[in-house]
Amino acid sequence: VSVLSSSGDLGALQVKVDFVGGSGAFLGRGASVACTSLVAGAMAQFNRQTRGVNAGFITMSGIPTPGPILSCKFKSRENVTTQSFRVQVTDASDTGSQKVNPPPFVGVNDISRLD
């Protein structure tokens, strides 16, 4: 999952990643979901929901945009593409704690098959 727009450095970002396909699930439960922050130096928290993952990041040094923010493991019997997911920004602020409006555009930009 990446911030795909150039929105300056972000101090905080919260996103919701939902699976909109037929069958499949993120691996892990609750806060033990199999997701990893790709933002160096950021504090990150993840929480698996029924059809998705909530992710939150905060950093004093800034989240550079555009750029990757997280990677998660997902299991499905169907062919999964980037279009199988919908990402919603629920909160975004700059390094001065000011709300970013419009919010950055965030999306699933890469799918890798793990065997």
C-alpha positions as CSV (number, residue, x, y, z in Angstrom):
1,V,0.0,0.0,0.0
2,S,1.4,3.4,-1.0
3,V,0.6,7.1,-0.9
4,L,0.3,7.7,-4.6
5,S,0.0,11.5,-4.6
6,S,2.6,14.1,-3.7
7,S,1.2,15.6,-0.5
8,G,4.4,16.8,1.2
9,D,5.7,15.1,4.4
10,L,2.9,13.7,6.6
11,G,3.2,13.6,10.4
12,A,0.3,11.2,10.8
13,L,-1.8,9.0,8.5
14,Q,-4.7,6.6,9.1
15,V,-6.1,4.4,6.4
16,K,-8.6,1.6,6.1
17,V,-7.8,-1.1,3.5
18,D,-10.9,-3.2,2.6
19,F,-11.0,-6.3,0.5
20,V,-13.8,-6.0,-2.0
21,G,-13.3,-9.4,-3.7
22,G,-15.3,-12.6,-3.2
23,S,-13.2,-14.7,-0.8
24,G,-10.0,-14.1,1.1
25,A,-8.6,-12.6,4.3
26,F,-5.7,-10.8,5.8
27,L,-3.5,-13.2,7.8
28,G,-3.6,-12.8,11.6
29,R,-6.2,-11.5,14.0
30,G,-6.9,-8.1,15.5
31,A,-3.7,-6.3,16.3
32,S,-1.7,-9.4,15.3
33,V,-2.5,-9.0,11.6
34,A,0.4,-9.8,9.4
35,C,1.3,-6.2,8.3
36,T,4.6,-4.4,8.4
37,S,5.2,-0.6,8.3
38,L,7.4,0.5,5.4
39,V,7.8,4.0,6.9
40,A,11.2,4.3,8.5
41,G,11.1,5.7,12.1
42,A,7.3,5.8,12.3
43,M,5.2,4.3,15.1
44,A,2.6,2.1,13.4
45,Q,-0.4,0.2,14.6
46,F,-2.5,-2.3,12.6
47,N,-5.9,-3.9,13.4
48,R,-7.6,-6.5,11.3
49,Q,-11.3,-6.0,10.8
50,T,-13.8,-8.4,9.2
51,R,-13.0,-7.5,5.6
52,G,-10.0,-5.3,6.0
53,V,-7.2,-3.7,8.0
54,N,-7.1,-0.3,9.8
55,A,-3.6,1.2,9.8
56,G,-2.2,4.2,11.7
57,F,1.2,5.9,11.4
58,I,2.8,8.8,13.3
59,T,6.2,10.2,13.0
60,M,8.0,13.5,13.9
61,S,10.4,13.2,10.9
62,G,7.6,12.9,8.3
63,I,6.1,10.3,6.0
64,P,7.5,11.1,2.5
65,T,5.0,11.2,-0.3
66,P,4.6,9.6,-2.7
67,G,5.9,6.4,-1.2
68,P,5.1,3.0,0.3
69,I,3.6,2.8,3.7
70,L,2.7,-0.8,4.5
71,S,2.8,-4.4,3.4
72,C,0.3,-7.1,4.5
73,K,-0.1,-10.8,3.9
74,F,-3.3,-11.9,2.4
75,K,-4.7,-15.3,1.5
76,S,-7.3,-16.1,-1.2
77,R,-8.3,-18.9,-3.5
78,E,-9.2,-16.4,-6.2
79,N,-7.0,-14.3,-8.4
80,V,-6.4,-11.1,-6.4
81,T,-5.4,-7.8,-8.1
82,T,-4.8,-4.3,-6.9
83,Q,-8.5,-3.6,-7.9
84,S,-9.5,-6.2,-5.3
85,F,-8.9,-3.6,-2.5
86,R,-10.3,-0.2,-1.7
87,V,-8.3,2.2,0.5
88,Q,-9.8,5.1,2.4
89,V,-7.8,7.8,4.2
90,T,-9.6,8.4,7.5
91,D,-7.1,11.0,8.8
92,A,-4.0,12.8,7.5
93,S,-2.0,15.6,9.0
94,D,1.3,17.3,8.2
95,T,4.3,17.4,10.4
96,G,2.9,20.5,12.1
97,S,-0.3,18.6,13.0
98,Q,-2.4,20.5,10.5
99,K,-5.1,18.5,8.6
100,V,-4.2,17.7,5.0
101,N,-7.0,18.8,2.7
102,P,-7.5,17.3,0.3
103,P,-6.2,14.1,1.8
104,P,-3.5,12.1,0.0
105,F,-4.5,9.5,-2.5
106,V,-3.5,6.1,-1.1
107,G,-3.9,2.7,-2.9
108,V,-2.8,-0.8,-3.3
109,N,-0.1,-0.6,-6.0
110,D,1.6,-4.0,-5.9
111,I,0.5,-7.6,-5.3
112,S,3.2,-10.3,-4.9
113,R,2.4,-14.0,-4.7
114,L,3.9,-15.9,-1.8
115,D,4.2,-19.6,-2.3
